[in-house]
Amino acid sequence: VSARAALRHEPFASPHLPVVSPTNQAERPKRWVTGVVDREALRDVIPILMGIAPFAMVIGVALGELEISQPMGIAASALIYAGSAQLAAIDLLSGGAGLITVLLTVAVINARMLVYGAALEPMFRDQPAWFRWIAPQFIVDQTYALVLNRPELAHDRERFRRYWLTIGGAIGLVWLGTIGTTLSMGPITGPQSPLNFAPTALFIGMLVPKLAERRAWIAAAGAALVAGLASLLPNGIGLLAGILAGMTLGSFGERRPS
Amino acid sequence: MTAFAILAAGGAVTWLIRVAFINFVPSSRLPPIARRAVEGVGPAAMAALIATELSQHVQTGGTGEPAASLGAAVVAGLAAWRTRKPALTVVVGIIVLWLLGAVAN
């Protein structure tokens, strides 16, 4: 689920939500269950959860191919906590790539999180230290998109903290739970199983809707061409070269008038 | 180095990226050109991964008949264009690949 797709969900733009600020505490939405879970956040995140579960299953299938144990697979997924980058890393590891290539690829794919972090920084400012250091782990496309649609959170530190932990916790629970469940089934694909096609099909499903934008089209065409031509290079260098070429071409594409 | 250790190292790199403009560098320091470049990484990464994986499938027969992989990719692309649903695209791609493989054999 892309950030843009997440933004399309109507419930996130409720016109009835009161603007919350430190000065109108009486209008604050009621806490739910333990005072930790934010009901508005839970309502916002439910459609997202249905979208991420299939992606998590694909990650689980791919991790199974690496023959990694279930606890290790869940731990690795919690640490990297970024689907596309994790799938790329697994793909590279399956092909025998080394540490440096994997790290560079992960860094390039996740570089967009620099932008997300910069945009969210005002909401993390003046928060407790534990929150500033640990809670950014929940920064993903979906959480970023949800918070963008809740500008009132910028005015209430406590409400943002509760909202962020609710959406992050829910996504993490479903994400890691689904990966763990899929991993518990053991390797479920053979060497020539059609299920091995799942990651490729998932990337096609994520890419194609973005191609309506000229800049995305140029970036994708450049990346595919270079990665395809360089796919015979060892250690996943072709993949990294393709991503960098696409990024560069996409930047040029935006500067030209369309 | 084990797969877990490399994935964990990838997690450490990703965490540094996440907290960089929250705890280390003022967010105003991110120049617009860098902002534009990293915003465009999504389509580039997806396309490079698709090209790499299809190339591997064709070279190694990792999902059966090479032509079947290419055909399934085309049909999956059409399904993605029409439905804009990644999960449905996965289901369509796998089914088409299975069908094309069965026909080829």
Interface residues (C-beta under 8 A of the other chain):
Chain A: V1 S2 A5 G51 P54 F55 V58 L66 I68 M72 A75 A76 A78 L79 I80 Y81 A82 S84 A85 Q86 L87 A88 A89 I90 D91 L93 G95 L99 V102 L103 V106 A107 V108 I109 N110 A111 R112 M113 L114 V115 Y116 G117 A118 A119 L120 E121 P122 F124 R132 W133 P136 Q137 I139 P191 Q192 S193 P194 L195 N196 F197 A198 P199 T200 A201 L202 F203 I204 G205 M206 L207 V208 P209 K210 L211 R215 A216 W217 A219 A220 A221 G222 A223 A224 L225 V226 A227 G228 S231 G236 G238 L239 G242 I243 L244 A245 G246 M247 T248 L249 G250 S251 E254
Chain B: M1 A3 F4 I6 L7 A8 A9 G10 G11 A12 V13 T14 W15 I17 R18 V19 A20 F21 I22 N23 S27 L30 I33 A34 R35 R36 A37 V38 E39 G40 V41 G42 P43 A44 A45 M46 A47 A48 L49 I50 A51 T52 E53 L54 S55 Q56 H57 Q59 G61 G62 T63 G64 S69 A72 A73 A76 G77 A79 A80 W81 R84 K85 P86 A87 L88 T89 V90 V92 G93 I94 I95 L97 W98 G101
